[in-house]
Amino acid sequence: MSEEKNMSGNPGRYVWFTTLYNARAYYPILAILFIDLGLTLDQYVMLNMVWAATIFFFEVPSGALADTLGRKTLLVTAAVLMVVEMSCLLFAPKDGGWVLFGLCVANRLLSGLSEAAASGADEALAYDSLPDGKKDDLWDEVLSKAMRYRSVAFVIAMVLGGLMYDPSIVNRLLPESLQISRELAHRLPVAMVLIQGLVCLGITLSMVEPKKVLDEAIWPACKSATKLTLETAKWVFTNPRTRVFVLVGLCIDAVVRNFATITSEYYRLIELPEWSFGFIGSAIGFGGIVVPTIAAWLNKRFSPLANLALIGGMALLGLGGLVPANSWWCLAPAMLLMSMMSFLSFTLSRSLNREADSSKRATVLSVKGLAFNLGYGSFSLAFSGFLASMAGKPEGGAFGAALLWQVPFYAILVGVMLLWGKWLLGRKPL
């Protein structure tokens, strides 16, 4: 009873951790941040490959270690890595040549390791801390609260990140004697996230781990982690329900998330001023406040596959709406796509947590994360290859053609996967 009482604070700590960990002020200016430090565009693309590859290789092992060595251990590790990765970026010398590039590589590598360590472990610890017999209903409440908090924090981070990056705006708020340089202003969003990392470290250190997770020695735990990784991956892709949920979700996520990483280029294509990017991101985040409530209602009323079909159809409308790329009205489909990412995340978290046994829940969520990163990386590679094949066209023309190309590709891919999912689940209702 005392252990349950001690663990009762974990869901609340999870909400604050996931909020501060994910709402990062440098998101609206990420590409510009690295390029302004002195990297070329090719180097920036290479950094994204390092980040994606790191998560791909460490996602599942970290989840298995969370289920064996302890979820708290992995979360503390994620927070420490967050602090170090931000320090690398904060102190990287501008136009520093290979020193700059090396620190940026370290930043992306540590960022990938941190996200891999946190992925699944945070949700698993919070879910298992809920009282038996009430987990499903209470988890809906915790997950909805976490998504609302993240959305509010995202709004604040987007606005502050965009404004802090512009020295003219920052200096308007400061007296003449405290005016800052452009280079210093460019570090402010990073410094803000570094502080968030320190707070995340304090939160994770205060979390309480069930003793049964901590009893196993390190070497046996590593052996168990290896075995659990293989067994869980096999289970996820042989269990019909989890296989359908993960693979259909992967196809939707790959295309939508690829657009999410190039939104700033799209905003530039429709001739929006760069200072507005943070406000647009905050508007998207504000819209995400209501998504968990809608998603919770729809998930209680309809099956997971029906919700995935709804998400897939709405995302298709959004992708089609991007194609004209001729006015600020094209922001509407972009915002629709971003809201579908939140809807998809809620639906899959709810569905997979219900399917997975407690002993392998974090590993199941990490397998999902691994599969999603593989799908995202594959589609991004195809998207980049399409752009490269049209190098003769003006930059905007190639981008517009790529946006058009992805619509039928997505429609066929997701349509086929949904039909396959309905067939595989057999007599179970859509």
VEXRO-65254 format. One record per residue (C-alpha): residue in three letters; x, y negated, z. Coordinates in steps of 0.25 Angstrom, whole numbers, padded with zeros to 4 digits. Layout:
residues N
node residu = ALA | px = X | py = Y | pz = Z .
...
end
This chain:
residues 430
node residu = MET | px = 0000 | py = 0000 | pz = 0000 .
node residu = SER | px = 0011 | py = -0010 | pz = 0003 .
node residu = GLU | px = 0018 | py = -0007 | pz = -0010 .
node residu = GLU | px = 0005 | py = -0010 | pz = -0017 .
node residu = LYS | px = 0004 | py = -0023 | pz = -0009 .
node residu = ASN | px = 0018 | py = -0027 | pz = -0013 .
node residu = MET | px = 0016 | py = -0024 | pz = -0028 .
node residu = SER | px = 0003 | py = -0032 | pz = -0028 .
node residu = GLY | px = 0010 | py = -0044 | pz = -0032 .
node residu = ASN | px = 0017 | py = -0038 | pz = -0044 .
node residu = PRO | px = 0005 | py = -0041 | pz = -0054 .
node residu = GLY | px = 0006 | py = -0056 | pz = -0050 .
node residu = ARG | px = 0021 | py = -0056 | pz = -0051 .
node residu = TYR | px = 0020 | py = -0049 | pz = -0065 .
node residu = VAL | px = 0011 | py = -0061 | pz = -0069 .
node residu = TRP | px = 0021 | py = -0071 | pz = -0065 .
node residu = PHE | px = 0033 | py = -0063 | pz = -0071 .
node residu = THR | px = 0026 | py = -0061 | pz = -0084 .
node residu = THR | px = 0022 | py = -0075 | pz = -0085 .
node residu = LEU | px = 0036 | py = -0082 | pz = -0082 .
node residu = TYR | px = 0043 | py = -0071 | pz = -0090 .
node residu = ASN | px = 0036 | py = -0073 | pz = -0103 .
node residu = ALA | px = 0032 | py = -0088 | pz = -0104 .
node residu = ARG | px = 0045 | py = -0093 | pz = -0109 .
node residu = ALA | px = 0047 | py = -0108 | pz = -0113 .
node residu = TYR | px = 0056 | py = -0105 | pz = -0124 .
node residu = TYR | px = 0046 | py = -0097 | pz = -0132 .
node residu = PRO | px = 0041 | py = -0108 | pz = -0141 .
node residu = ILE | px = 0055 | py = -0112 | pz = -0145 .
node residu = LEU | px = 0063 | py = -0099 | pz = -0144 .
node residu = ALA | px = 0068 | py = -0099 | pz = -0158 .
node residu = ILE | px = 0072 | py = -0114 | pz = -0158 .
node residu = LEU | px = 0078 | py = -0112 | pz = -0145 .
node residu = PHE | px = 0089 | py = -0102 | pz = -0150 .
node residu = ILE | px = 0091 | py = -0109 | pz = -0163 .
node residu = ASP | px = 0093 | py = -0123 | pz = -0156 .
node residu = LEU | px = 0103 | py = -0116 | pz = -0147 .
node residu = GLY | px = 0111 | py = -0113 | pz = -0160 .
node residu = LEU | px = 0107 | py = -0100 | pz = -0165 .
node residu = THR | px = 0103 | py = -0097 | pz = -0180 .
node residu = LEU | px = 0090 | py = -0092 | pz = -0184 .
node residu = ASP | px = 0096 | py = -0078 | pz = -0187 .
node residu = GLN | px = 0102 | py = -0077 | pz = -0173 .
node residu = TYR | px = 0089 | py = -0080 | pz = -0167 .
node residu = VAL | px = 0083 | py = -0069 | pz = -0175 .
node residu = MET | px = 0094 | py = -0060 | pz = -0170 .
node residu = LEU | px = 0091 | py = -0064 | pz = -0156 .
node residu = ASN | px = 0077 | py = -0060 | pz = -0157 .
node residu = MET | px = 0081 | py = -0046 | pz = -0163 .
node residu = VAL | px = 0090 | py = -0045 | pz = -0150 .
node residu = TRP | px = 0078 | py = -0048 | pz = -0141 .
node residu = ALA | px = 0069 | py = -0038 | pz = -0149 .
node residu = ALA | px = 0079 | py = -0027 | pz = -0149 .
node residu = THR | px = 0082 | py = -0028 | pz = -0134 .
node residu = ILE | px = 0067 | py = -0027 | pz = -0130 .
node residu = PHE | px = 0066 | py = -0015 | pz = -0140 .
node residu = PHE | px = 0077 | py = -0007 | pz = -0134 .
node residu = PHE | px = 0074 | py = -0011 | pz = -0119 .
node residu = GLU | px = 0059 | py = -0012 | pz = -0119 .
node residu = VAL | px = 0056 | py = 0003 | pz = -0116 .
node residu = PRO | px = 0068 | py = 0006 | pz = -0107 .
node residu = SER | px = 0065 | py = -0006 | pz = -0098 .
node residu = GLY | px = 0051 | py = -0001 | pz = -0097 .
node residu = ALA | px = 0055 | py = 0013 | pz = -0093 .
node residu = LEU | px = 0065 | py = 0007 | pz = -0083 .
node residu = ALA | px = 0054 | py = -0002 | pz = -0077 .
node residu = ASP | px = 0046 | py = 0011 | pz = -0075 .
node residu = THR | px = 0057 | py = 0018 | pz = -0068 .
node residu = LEU | px = 0067 | py = 0008 | pz = -0062 .
node residu = GLY | px = 0056 | py = -0002 | pz = -0058 .
node residu = ARG | px = 0047 | py = -0013 | pz = -0065 .
node residu = LYS | px = 0053 | py = -0023 | pz = -0055 .
node residu = THR | px = 0067 | py = -0020 | pz = -0059 .
node residu = LEU | px = 0064 | py = -0022 | pz = -0074 .
node residu = LEU | px = 0057 | py = -0035 | pz = -0071 .
node residu = VAL | px = 0068 | py = -0041 | pz = -0062 .
node residu = THR | px = 0077 | py = -0037 | pz = -0074 .
node residu = ALA | px = 0069 | py = -0044 | pz = -0084 .
node residu = ALA | px = 0069 | py = -0057 | pz = -0075 .
node residu = VAL | px = 0084 | py = -0057 | pz = -0074 .
node residu = LEU | px = 0086 | py = -0055 | pz = -0089 .
node residu = MET | px = 0076 | py = -0067 | pz = -0091 .
node residu = VAL | px = 0085 | py = -0076 | pz = -0083 .
node residu = VAL | px = 0097 | py = -0071 | pz = -0089 .
node residu = GLU | px = 0092 | py = -0072 | pz = -0104 .
node residu = MET | px = 0087 | py = -0087 | pz = -0101 .
node residu = SER | px = 0100 | py = -0090 | pz = -0095 .
node residu = CYS | px = 0107 | py = -0086 | pz = -0108 .
node residu = LEU | px = 0098 | py = -0095 | pz = -0116 .
node residu = LEU | px = 0099 | py = -0106 | pz = -0107 .
node residu = PHE | px = 0114 | py = -0107 | pz = -0106 .
node residu = ALA | px = 0117 | py = -0103 | pz = -0121 .
node residu = PRO | px = 0126 | py = -0114 | pz = -0127 .
node residu = LYS | px = 0120 | py = -0121 | pz = -0139 .
node residu = ASP | px = 0127 | py = -0118 | pz = -0152 .
node residu = GLY | px = 0135 | py = -0109 | pz = -0144 .
node residu = GLY | px = 0138 | py = -0099 | pz = -0156 .
node residu = TRP | px = 0140 | py = -0085 | pz = -0151 .
node residu = VAL | px = 0139 | py = -0088 | pz = -0136 .
node residu = LEU | px = 0125 | py = -0094 | pz = -0139 .
node residu = PHE | px = 0121 | py = -0082 | pz = -0148 .
node residu = GLY | px = 0126 | py = -0072 | pz = -0137 .
node residu = LEU | px = 0118 | py = -0079 | pz = -0126 .
node residu = CYS | px = 0106 | py = -0079 | pz = -0135 .
node residu = VAL | px = 0108 | py = -0064 | pz = -0138 .
node residu = ALA | px = 0109 | py = -0062 | pz = -0123 .
node residu = ASN | px = 0096 | py = -0070 | pz = -0121 .
node residu = ARG | px = 0088 | py = -0061 | pz = -0131 .
node residu = LEU | px = 0094 | py = -0048 | pz = -0126 .
node residu = LEU | px = 0091 | py = -0052 | pz = -0111 .
node residu = SER | px = 0077 | py = -0057 | pz = -0115 .
node residu = GLY | px = 0074 | py = -0044 | pz = -0122 .
node residu = LEU | px = 0079 | py = -0036 | pz = -0110 .
node residu = SER | px = 0071 | py = -0044 | pz = -0101 .
node residu = GLU | px = 0058 | py = -0042 | pz = -0109 .
node residu = ALA | px = 0061 | py = -0028 | pz = -0110 .
node residu = ALA | px = 0063 | py = -0027 | pz = -0095 .
node residu = ALA | px = 0050 | py = -0034 | pz = -0091 .
node residu = SER | px = 0041 | py = -0028 | pz = -0102 .
node residu = GLY | px = 0032 | py = -0018 | pz = -0096 .
node residu = ALA | px = 0038 | py = -0018 | pz = -0082 .
node residu = ASP | px = 0031 | py = -0031 | pz = -0078 .
node residu = GLU | px = 0017 | py = -0026 | pz = -0082 .
node residu = ALA | px = 0020 | py = -0012 | pz = -0076 .
node residu = LEU | px = 0024 | py = -0017 | pz = -0063 .
node residu = ALA | px = 0012 | py = -0026 | pz = -0062 .
node residu = TYR | px = 0002 | py = -0016 | pz = -0067 .
node residu = ASP | px = 0007 | py = -0005 | pz = -0057 .
node residu = SER | px = 0006 | py = -0015 | pz = -0045 .
node residu = LEU | px = -0009 | py = -0016 | pz = -0047 .
node residu = PRO | px = -0018 | py = -0007 | pz = -0038 .
node residu = ASP | px = -0022 | py = 0007 | pz = -0043 .
node residu = GLY | px = -0036 | py = 0008 | pz = -0048 .
node residu = LYS | px = -0036 | py = -0007 | pz = -0052 .
node residu = LYS | px = -0024 | py = -0008 | pz = -0061 .
node residu = ASP | px = -0032 | py = -0010 | pz = -0075 .
node residu = ASP | px = -0041 | py = -0021 | pz = -0070 .
node residu = LEU | px = -0030 | py = -0028 | pz = -0062 .
node residu = TRP | px = -0020 | py = -0027 | pz = -0073 .
node residu = ASP | px = -0030 | py = -0034 | pz = -0083 .
node residu = GLU | px = -0030 | py = -0046 | pz = -0073 .
node residu = VAL | px = -0015 | py = -0046 | pz = -0071 .
node residu = LEU | px = -0012 | py = -0045 | pz = -0086 .
node residu = SER | px = -0022 | py = -0056 | pz = -0089 .
node residu = LYS | px = -0016 | py = -0065 | pz = -0078 .
node residu = ALA | px = -0002 | py = -0062 | pz = -0083 .
node residu = MET | px = -0006 | py = -0066 | pz = -0098 .
node residu = ARG | px = -0013 | py = -0079 | pz = -0093 .
node residu = TYR | px = -0001 | py = -0083 | pz = -0085 .
node residu = ARG | px = 0008 | py = -0080 | pz = -0096 .
node residu = SER | px = -0001 | py = -0088 | pz = -0106 .
node residu = VAL | px = -0001 | py = -0100 | pz = -0097 .
node residu = ALA | px = 0014 | py = -0099 | pz = -0094 .
node residu = PHE | px = 0016 | py = -0097 | pz = -0109 .
node residu = VAL | px = 0009 | py = -0110 | pz = -0112 .
node residu = ILE | px = 0017 | py = -0118 | pz = -0102 .
node residu = ALA | px = 0030 | py = -0112 | pz = -0107 .
node residu = MET | px = 0027 | py = -0115 | pz = -0122 .
node residu = VAL | px = 0024 | py = -0129 | pz = -0119 .
node residu = LEU | px = 0036 | py = -0131 | pz = -0110 .
node residu = GLY | px = 0046 | py = -0124 | pz = -0119 .
node residu = GLY | px = 0042 | py = -0132 | pz = -0131 .
node residu = LEU | px = 0043 | py = -0145 | pz = -0123 .
node residu = MET | px = 0055 | py = -0142 | pz = -0116 .
node residu = TYR | px = 0063 | py = -0139 | pz = -0128 .
node residu = ASP | px = 0060 | py = -0153 | pz = -0134 .
node residu = PRO | px = 0070 | py = -0162 | pz = -0127 .
node residu = SER | px = 0062 | py = -0175 | pz = -0132 .
node residu = ILE | px = 0050 | py = -0170 | pz = -0124 .
node residu = VAL | px = 0058 | py = -0166 | pz = -0112 .
node residu = ASN | px = 0066 | py = -0179 | pz = -0112 .
node residu = ARG | px = 0053 | py = -0187 | pz = -0112 .
node residu = LEU | px = 0050 | py = -0181 | pz = -0098 .
node residu = LEU | px = 0063 | py = -0184 | pz = -0093 .
node residu = PRO | px = 0070 | py = -0197 | pz = -0088 .
node residu = GLU | px = 0080 | py = -0203 | pz = -0097 .
node residu = SER | px = 0091 | py = -0199 | pz = -0088 .
node residu = LEU | px = 0087 | py = -0184 | pz = -0089 .
node residu = GLN | px = 0086 | py = -0183 | pz = -0104 .
node residu = ILE | px = 0090 | py = -0169 | pz = -0108 .
node residu = SER | px = 0096 | py = -0164 | pz = -0121 .
node residu = ARG | px = 0090 | py = -0156 | pz = -0132 .
node residu = GLU | px = 0099 | py = -0144 | pz = -0129 .
node residu = LEU | px = 0094 | py = -0144 | pz = -0114 .
node residu = ALA | px = 0080 | py = -0146 | pz = -0118 .
node residu = HIS | px = 0081 | py = -0133 | pz = -0126 .
node residu = ARG | px = 0086 | py = -0125 | pz = -0114 .
node residu = LEU | px = 0074 | py = -0130 | pz = -0105 .
node residu = PRO | px = 0064 | py = -0119 | pz = -0110 .
node residu = VAL | px = 0075 | py = -0108 | pz = -0107 .
node residu = ALA | px = 0078 | py = -0114 | pz = -0093 .
node residu = MET | px = 0063 | py = -0113 | pz = -0090 .
node residu = VAL | px = 0062 | py = -0098 | pz = -0094 .
node residu = LEU | px = 0075 | py = -0096 | pz = -0085 .
node residu = ILE | px = 0068 | py = -0101 | pz = -0073 .
node residu = GLN | px = 0056 | py = -0092 | pz = -0077 .
node residu = GLY | px = 0065 | py = -0080 | pz = -0077 .
node residu = LEU | px = 0070 | py = -0083 | pz = -0063 .
node residu = VAL | px = 0056 | py = -0084 | pz = -0058 .
node residu = CYS | px = 0053 | py = -0071 | pz = -0065 .
node residu = LEU | px = 0065 | py = -0065 | pz = -0058 .
node residu = GLY | px = 0059 | py = -0069 | pz = -0044 .
node residu = ILE | px = 0046 | py = -0063 | pz = -0048 .
node residu = THR | px = 0051 | py = -0050 | pz = -0052 .
node residu = LEU | px = 0060 | py = -0048 | pz = -0040 .
node residu = SER | px = 0047 | py = -0050 | pz = -0031 .
node residu = MET | px = 0040 | py = -0039 | pz = -0039 .
node residu = VAL | px = 0037 | py = -0026 | pz = -0031 .
node residu = GLU | px = 0040 | py = -0012 | pz = -0038 .
node residu = PRO | px = 0033 | py = 0001 | pz = -0033 .
node residu = LYS | px = 0043 | py = 0009 | pz = -0026 .
node residu = LYS | px = 0041 | py = 0021 | pz = -0034 .
node residu = VAL | px = 0047 | py = 0014 | pz = -0046 .
node residu = LEU | px = 0060 | py = 0011 | pz = -0038 .
node residu = ASP | px = 0063 | py = 0025 | pz = -0032 .
node residu = GLU | px = 0070 | py = 0030 | pz = -0045 .
node residu = ALA | px = 0085 | py = 0029 | pz = -0046 .
node residu = ILE | px = 0091 | py = 0022 | pz = -0058 .
node residu = TRP | px = 0097 | py = 0033 | pz = -0065 .
node residu = PRO | px = 0084 | py = 0042 | pz = -0064 .
node residu = ALA | px = 0076 | py = 0030 | pz = -0068 .
node residu = CYS | px = 0084 | py = 0027 | pz = -0080 .
node residu = LYS | px = 0082 | py = 0042 | pz = -0085 .
node residu = SER | px = 0067 | py = 0041 | pz = -0081 .
node residu = ALA | px = 0066 | py = 0028 | pz = -0089 .
node residu = THR | px = 0072 | py = 0034 | pz = -0102 .
node residu = LYS | px = 0063 | py = 0046 | pz = -0100 .
node residu = LEU | px = 0051 | py = 0037 | pz = -0098 .
node residu = THR | px = 0054 | py = 0028 | pz = -0110 .
node residu = LEU | px = 0053 | py = 0040 | pz = -0119 .
node residu = GLU | px = 0041 | py = 0046 | pz = -0113 .
node residu = THR | px = 0033 | py = 0033 | pz = -0112 .
node residu = ALA | px = 0037 | py = 0029 | pz = -0127 .
node residu = LYS | px = 0032 | py = 0043 | pz = -0131 .
node residu = TRP | px = 0019 | py = 0041 | pz = -0123 .
node residu = VAL | px = 0016 | py = 0027 | pz = -0128 .
node residu = PHE | px = 0017 | py = 0032 | pz = -0143 .
node residu = THR | px = 0010 | py = 0045 | pz = -0141 .
node residu = ASN | px = -0001 | py = 0041 | pz = -0132 .
node residu = PRO | px = -0012 | py = 0036 | pz = -0143 .
node residu = ARG | px = -0017 | py = 0024 | pz = -0135 .
node residu = THR | px = -0004 | py = 0018 | pz = -0131 .
node residu = ARG | px = 0002 | py = 0021 | pz = -0145 .
node residu = VAL | px = -0010 | py = 0014 | pz = -0152 .
node residu = PHE | px = -0009 | py = 0002 | pz = -0142 .
node residu = VAL | px = 0006 | py = 0000 | pz = -0144 .
node residu = LEU | px = 0007 | py = 0002 | pz = -0159 .
node residu = VAL | px = -0005 | py = -0006 | pz = -0163 .
node residu = GLY | px = -0001 | py = -0017 | pz = -0153 .
node residu = LEU | px = 0013 | py = -0017 | pz = -0159 .
node residu = CYS | px = 0008 | py = -0019 | pz = -0173 .
node residu = ILE | px = 0000 | py = -0031 | pz = -0168 .
node residu = ASP | px = 0011 | py = -0037 | pz = -0159 .
node residu = ALA | px = 0023 | py = -0035 | pz = -0169 .
node residu = VAL | px = 0016 | py = -0045 | pz = -0179 .
node residu = VAL | px = 0010 | py = -0055 | pz = -0169 .
node residu = ARG | px = 0023 | py = -0056 | pz = -0161 .
node residu = ASN | px = 0031 | py = -0058 | pz = -0173 .
node residu = PHE | px = 0023 | py = -0070 | pz = -0176 .
node residu = ALA | px = 0024 | py = -0075 | pz = -0161 .
node residu = THR | px = 0040 | py = -0075 | pz = -0163 .
node residu = ILE | px = 0039 | py = -0084 | pz = -0175 .
node residu = THR | px = 0028 | py = -0094 | pz = -0171 .
node residu = SER | px = 0037 | py = -0106 | pz = -0171 .
node residu = GLU | px = 0040 | py = -0103 | pz = -0185 .
node residu = TYR | px = 0026 | py = -0102 | pz = -0189 .
node residu = TYR | px = 0023 | py = -0115 | pz = -0182 .
node residu = ARG | px = 0034 | py = -0122 | pz = -0190 .
node residu = LEU | px = 0028 | py = -0116 | pz = -0202 .
node residu = ILE | px = 0015 | py = -0123 | pz = -0200 .
node residu = GLU | px = 0022 | py = -0135 | pz = -0196 .
node residu = LEU | px = 0020 | py = -0137 | pz = -0182 .
node residu = PRO | px = 0030 | py = -0145 | pz = -0174 .
node residu = GLU | px = 0040 | py = -0137 | pz = -0165 .
node residu = TRP | px = 0036 | py = -0145 | pz = -0152 .
node residu = SER | px = 0022 | py = -0139 | pz = -0153 .
node residu = PHE | px = 0027 | py = -0124 | pz = -0153 .
node residu = GLY | px = 0027 | py = -0124 | pz = -0138 .
node residu = PHE | px = 0013 | py = -0130 | pz = -0137 .
node residu = ILE | px = 0008 | py = -0119 | pz = -0147 .
node residu = GLY | px = 0014 | py = -0108 | pz = -0139 .
node residu = SER | px = 0007 | py = -0114 | pz = -0126 .
node residu = ALA | px = -0006 | py = -0114 | pz = -0134 .
node residu = ILE | px = -0005 | py = -0100 | pz = -0137 .
node residu = GLY | px = -0001 | py = -0096 | pz = -0123 .
node residu = PHE | px = -0013 | py = -0104 | pz = -0118 .
node residu = GLY | px = -0022 | py = -0096 | pz = -0127 .
node residu = GLY | px = -0016 | py = -0083 | pz = -0121 .
node residu = ILE | px = -0022 | py = -0087 | pz = -0108 .
node residu = VAL | px = -0036 | py = -0082 | pz = -0112 .
node residu = VAL | px = -0031 | py = -0070 | pz = -0120 .
node residu = PRO | px = -0029 | py = -0061 | pz = -0108 .
node residu = THR | px = -0044 | py = -0063 | pz = -0104 .
node residu = ILE | px = -0049 | py = -0060 | pz = -0118 .
node residu = ALA | px = -0039 | py = -0048 | pz = -0119 .
node residu = ALA | px = -0043 | py = -0042 | pz = -0106 .
node residu = TRP | px = -0058 | py = -0043 | pz = -0109 .
node residu = LEU | px = -0056 | py = -0037 | pz = -0123 .
node residu = ASN | px = -0047 | py = -0026 | pz = -0117 .
node residu = LYS | px = -0058 | py = -0022 | pz = -0107 .
node residu = ARG | px = -0069 | py = -0022 | pz = -0118 .
node residu = PHE | px = -0061 | py = -0015 | pz = -0130 .
node residu = SER | px = -0051 | py = -0004 | pz = -0131 .
node residu = PRO | px = -0036 | py = -0008 | pz = -0133 .
node residu = LEU | px = -0037 | py = -0004 | pz = -0148 .
node residu = ALA | px = -0049 | py = -0013 | pz = -0150 .
node residu = ASN | px = -0041 | py = -0024 | pz = -0144 .
node residu = LEU | px = -0029 | py = -0021 | pz = -0152 .
node residu = ALA | px = -0037 | py = -0022 | pz = -0165 .
node residu = LEU | px = -0043 | py = -0035 | pz = -0160 .
node residu = ILE | px = -0029 | py = -0041 | pz = -0158 .
node residu = GLY | px = -0024 | py = -0035 | pz = -0171 .
node residu = GLY | px = -0035 | py = -0042 | pz = -0179 .
node residu = MET | px = -0034 | py = -0055 | pz = -0172 .
node residu = ALA | px = -0019 | py = -0055 | pz = -0174 .
node residu = LEU | px = -0022 | py = -0052 | pz = -0189 .
node residu = LEU | px = -0030 | py = -0065 | pz = -0189 .
node residu = GLY | px = -0019 | py = -0073 | pz = -0183 .
node residu = LEU | px = -0009 | py = -0068 | pz = -0193 .
node residu = GLY | px = -0017 | py = -0071 | pz = -0205 .
node residu = GLY | px = -0020 | py = -0085 | pz = -0199 .
node residu = LEU | px = -0005 | py = -0088 | pz = -0199 .
node residu = VAL | px = -0003 | py = -0086 | pz = -0214 .
node residu = PRO | px = -0008 | py = -0100 | pz = -0219 .
node residu = ALA | px = 0003 | py = -0107 | pz = -0210 .
node residu = ASN | px = -0002 | py = -0120 | pz = -0215 .
node residu = SER | px = -0007 | py = -0128 | pz = -0203 .
node residu = TRP | px = -0008 | py = -0128 | pz = -0187 .
node residu = TRP | px = -0021 | py = -0120 | pz = -0188 .
node residu = CYS | px = -0012 | py = -0108 | pz = -0190 .
node residu = LEU | px = -0009 | py = -0109 | pz = -0175 .
node residu = ALA | px = -0022 | py = -0103 | pz = -0172 .
node residu = PRO | px = -0018 | py = -0089 | pz = -0178 .
node residu = ALA | px = -0005 | py = -0090 | pz = -0172 .
node residu = MET | px = -0011 | py = -0092 | pz = -0158 .
node residu = LEU | px = -0021 | py = -0080 | pz = -0161 .
node residu = LEU | px = -0009 | py = -0071 | pz = -0163 .
node residu = MET | px = -0002 | py = -0075 | pz = -0150 .
node residu = SER | px = -0015 | py = -0073 | pz = -0143 .
node residu = MET | px = -0015 | py = -0059 | pz = -0149 .
node residu = MET | px = -0002 | py = -0056 | pz = -0143 .
node residu = SER | px = -0008 | py = -0058 | pz = -0129 .
node residu = PHE | px = -0020 | py = -0050 | pz = -0132 .
node residu = LEU | px = -0011 | py = -0038 | pz = -0137 .
node residu = SER | px = -0002 | py = -0039 | pz = -0125 .
node residu = PHE | px = -0014 | py = -0038 | pz = -0115 .
node residu = THR | px = -0021 | py = -0027 | pz = -0123 .
node residu = LEU | px = -0008 | py = -0018 | pz = -0124 .
node residu = SER | px = -0004 | py = -0021 | pz = -0109 .
node residu = ARG | px = -0018 | py = -0017 | pz = -0104 .
node residu = SER | px = -0019 | py = -0004 | pz = -0113 .
node residu = LEU | px = -0005 | py = 0001 | pz = -0111 .
node residu = ASN | px = -0005 | py = -0001 | pz = -0096 .
node residu = ARG | px = -0018 | py = 0007 | pz = -0095 .
node residu = GLU | px = -0012 | py = 0018 | pz = -0103 .
node residu = ALA | px = 0002 | py = 0019 | pz = -0096 .
node residu = ASP | px = 0005 | py = 0027 | pz = -0084 .
node residu = SER | px = 0011 | py = 0018 | pz = -0073 .
node residu = SER | px = 0024 | py = 0026 | pz = -0073 .
node residu = LYS | px = 0027 | py = 0022 | pz = -0087 .
node residu = ARG | px = 0019 | py = 0009 | pz = -0089 .
node residu = ALA | px = 0031 | py = -0001 | pz = -0091 .
node residu = THR | px = 0037 | py = 0009 | pz = -0101 .
node residu = VAL | px = 0024 | py = 0010 | pz = -0109 .
node residu = LEU | px = 0024 | py = -0006 | pz = -0109 .
node residu = SER | px = 0038 | py = -0006 | pz = -0113 .
node residu = VAL | px = 0036 | py = 0004 | pz = -0124 .
node residu = LYS | px = 0025 | py = -0005 | pz = -0129 .
node residu = GLY | px = 0035 | py = -0017 | pz = -0129 .
node residu = LEU | px = 0046 | py = -0009 | pz = -0136 .
node residu = ALA | px = 0036 | py = -0005 | pz = -0147 .
node residu = PHE | px = 0031 | py = -0019 | pz = -0148 .
node residu = ASN | px = 0045 | py = -0025 | pz = -0150 .
node residu = LEU | px = 0048 | py = -0015 | pz = -0160 .
node residu = GLY | px = 0036 | py = -0019 | pz = -0168 .
node residu = TYR | px = 0039 | py = -0033 | pz = -0166 .
node residu = GLY | px = 0053 | py = -0032 | pz = -0171 .
node residu = SER | px = 0049 | py = -0024 | pz = -0183 .
node residu = PHE | px = 0039 | py = -0033 | pz = -0188 .
node residu = SER | px = 0048 | py = -0045 | pz = -0185 .
node residu = LEU | px = 0059 | py = -0039 | pz = -0194 .
node residu = ALA | px = 0049 | py = -0036 | pz = -0205 .
node residu = PHE | px = 0044 | py = -0051 | pz = -0204 .
node residu = SER | px = 0058 | py = -0056 | pz = -0204 .
node residu = GLY | px = 0061 | py = -0047 | pz = -0216 .
node residu = PHE | px = 0049 | py = -0053 | pz = -0224 .
node residu = LEU | px = 0054 | py = -0067 | pz = -0221 .
node residu = ALA | px = 0068 | py = -0063 | pz = -0226 .
node residu = SER | px = 0062 | py = -0057 | pz = -0239 .
node residu = MET | px = 0056 | py = -0071 | pz = -0242 .
node residu = ALA | px = 0068 | py = -0079 | pz = -0239 .
node residu = GLY | px = 0066 | py = -0086 | pz = -0253 .
node residu = LYS | px = 0054 | py = -0093 | pz = -0248 .
node residu = PRO | px = 0053 | py = -0105 | pz = -0239 .
node residu = GLU | px = 0053 | py = -0102 | pz = -0225 .
node residu = GLY | px = 0039 | py = -0105 | pz = -0222 .
node residu = GLY | px = 0035 | py = -0097 | pz = -0235 .
node residu = ALA | px = 0042 | py = -0085 | pz = -0230 .
node residu = PHE | px = 0036 | py = -0086 | pz = -0216 .
node residu = GLY | px = 0022 | py = -0088 | pz = -0222 .
node residu = ALA | px = 0023 | py = -0076 | pz = -0231 .
node residu = ALA | px = 0028 | py = -0068 | pz = -0219 .
node residu = LEU | px = 0015 | py = -0072 | pz = -0211 .
node residu = LEU | px = 0007 | py = -0068 | pz = -0223 .
node residu = TRP | px = 0014 | py = -0054 | pz = -0224 .
node residu = GLN | px = 0012 | py = -0050 | pz = -0210 .
node residu = VAL | px = -0004 | py = -0052 | pz = -0210 .
node residu = PRO | px = -0007 | py = -0039 | pz = -0219 .
node residu = PHE | px = 0005 | py = -0032 | pz = -0213 .
node residu = TYR | px = -0001 | py = -0034 | pz = -0199 .
node residu = ALA | px = -0015 | py = -0031 | pz = -0204 .
node residu = ILE | px = -0012 | py = -0018 | pz = -0210 .
node residu = LEU | px = -0002 | py = -0014 | pz = -0199 .
node residu = VAL | px = -0012 | py = -0017 | pz = -0187 .
node residu = GLY | px = -0024 | py = -0012 | pz = -0194 .
node residu = VAL | px = -0018 | py = 0002 | pz = -0197 .
node residu = MET | px = -0013 | py = 0003 | pz = -0183 .
node residu = LEU | px = -0027 | py = 0000 | pz = -0177 .
node residu = LEU | px = -0033 | py = 0010 | pz = -0186 .
node residu = TRP | px = -0022 | py = 0020 | pz = -0182 .
node residu = GLY | px = -0025 | py = 0017 | pz = -0167 .
node residu = LYS | px = -0040 | py = 0019 | pz = -0168 .
node residu = TRP | px = -0037 | py = 0032 | pz = -0175 .
node residu = LEU | px = -0027 | py = 0037 | pz = -0165 .
node residu = LEU | px = -0036 | py = 0034 | pz = -0153 .
node residu = GLY | px = -0047 | py = 0042 | pz = -0160 .
node residu = ARG | px = -0060 | py = 0042 | pz = -0153 .
node residu = LYS | px = -0056 | py = 0031 | pz = -0143 .
node residu = PRO | px = -0064 | py = 0018 | pz = -0146 .
node residu = LEU | px = -0057 | py = 0007 | pz = -0154 .
end
